Amino acid sequence: MGDLSVTALYTCQTWISAGLGCAELFAMPDAKGVFDATNAALALSRKLRPELPSLRASLLARHAMIDHVLAATAPRRVLELAAGFSARGARTTNQPGVEYVELDLPNVARKKRALLEATAAGRAVLARVSYRLQEGDALVFPLDAALRGEGPRLVIAEGLVPYLDANARRTLFTRVAAALREAGGGTFVFERVPDEELPAEGAVGGALGWAMRRFTKGQGFAKDAKSRAVLRAELATAGFDEVVVTTPADDASALGAAPAGERAQVVLFVARVA
Ligand SMILES: C[S@@+](CC[C@H](N)C(=O)[O-])C[C@H]1O[C@@H](n2cnc3c(N)ncnc32)[C@H](O)[C@@H]1O
């Protein structure tokens, strides 16, 4: 798999290696290979620049912070965009009362379905009426159907917004706000570290950025959202009524999820349509 699906392989193995519930359903050799190769490169960069935030700690903190928003929202409907090989949908629909729709691009959604079809536990997840796995591009796919019906409603985009440039962000934010408004209101959660808070690249960071752009066929991180204020303004223009920003320091579940001694960097945006 090329493009951004490679990044989903890395996060897939991160969830497995941390022992997150249902993550084993998506175990595959490709994910282990990408995880090991990336970690070898990152170990070198951390040796040279130990002050850098840890990718693993940041991913685990972000996942826990989004789980926290999920628990606090107690939604009836969840639409998870760019769900990749995340097991959150499988985990959440273990309990009754939540309708969960996952969306990703066709190559990833098909692979995820194939992995679920390959085991009895996976087939049991696919058989739930409360769980749906859909193929589509979050920037064009109709979002309202998954949110229609009684609330509360939650839209999750984990590991997607950092790759979107300002135009694509505007499209995504406007579509999510409109779909939530149409459905009767709800919450949108995503993470994005503003450019001015990112560590300076330096030679090692530059090399990793170059490797990542090659890996993802040019889709590295976008660098056009300077500050939290820029993202807040984009969300307000898109139609959100209220935005709360949190970091691991505000959330005990994030601190508990990150491995001891490793620094997590996450900036989480929780935006609401009344
Ligand atoms: C970094 S991975 C994150 C996967 C998952 N959310 C997680 O945290 O494990 C990025 C995911 O975004 C998906 N993606 C990228 N652009 C997308 C788009 N326009 N619509 C839907 N999914 C997209 C990729 O296929 C990939 O699965």
The ligand as a Tripos MOL2 file, in Angstrom:
@<TRIPOS>MOLECULE
LIG
   27    29     1     0     0
SMALL
NO_CHARGES

@<TRIPOS>ATOM
      1 C1         -2.5550    8.1930    9.9160 C.3       1 LIG1
      2 S1         -3.7840    7.0970    9.2510 S.3       1 LIG1
      3 C2         -4.9000    7.1240   10.6340 C.3       1 LIG1
      4 C3         -5.7700    5.9080   10.6920 C.3       1 LIG1
      5 C4         -6.6290    5.7950   11.9640 C.3       1 LIG1
      6 N1         -7.4710    6.9400   12.1510 N.3       1 LIG1
      7 C5         -5.7620    5.5830   13.1680 C.2       1 LIG1
      8 O1         -5.5580    6.5430   13.9440 O.co2     1 LIG1
      9 O2         -5.2740    4.4620   13.3380 O.co2     1 LIG1
     10 C6         -4.5620    8.1140    8.0290 C.3       1 LIG1
     11 C7         -5.7590    7.4820    7.3560 C.3       1 LIG1
     12 O3         -6.4430    8.4910    6.5990 O.3       1 LIG1
     13 C8         -7.0120    7.8760    5.4640 C.3       1 LIG1
     14 N2         -7.3710    8.9470    4.5400 N.ar      1 LIG1
     15 C9         -6.5620    9.8370    3.9370 C.ar      1 LIG1
     16 N3         -7.2530   10.7010    3.1910 N.ar      1 LIG1
     17 C10        -8.5650   10.3510    3.3280 C.ar      1 LIG1
     18 C11        -9.7830   10.8590    2.7800 C.ar      1 LIG1
     19 N4         -9.7730   11.9200    1.9690 N.pl3     1 LIG1
     20 N5        -10.9470   10.2580    3.1190 N.ar      1 LIG1
     21 C12       -10.9490    9.1860    3.9520 C.ar      1 LIG1
     22 N6         -9.8240    8.6620    4.4960 N.ar      1 LIG1
     23 C13        -8.6490    9.2400    4.1730 C.ar      1 LIG1
     24 C14        -5.8980    6.9570    4.9950 C.3       1 LIG1
     25 O4         -6.3450    5.9920    4.0710 O.3       1 LIG1
     26 C15        -5.4370    6.3740    6.3400 C.3       1 LIG1
     27 O5         -6.1460    5.2130    6.6680 O.3       1 LIG1
@<TRIPOS>BOND
     1     1     2 1
     2     2     3 1
     3     2    10 1
     4     3     4 1
     5     4     5 1
     6     5     6 1
     7     5     7 1
     8     7     8 2
     9     7     9 1
    10    10    11 1
    11    11    12 1
    12    11    26 1
    13    12    13 1
    14    13    14 1
    15    13    24 1
    16    14    15 ar
    17    14    23 ar
    18    15    16 ar
    19    16    17 ar
    20    17    18 ar
    21    17    23 ar
    22    18    19 1
    23    18    20 ar
    24    20    21 ar
    25    21    22 ar
    26    22    23 ar
    27    24    25 1
    28    24    26 1
    29    26    27 1
@<TRIPOS>SUBSTRUCTURE
     1 LIG1         1 GROUP 0 **** ****
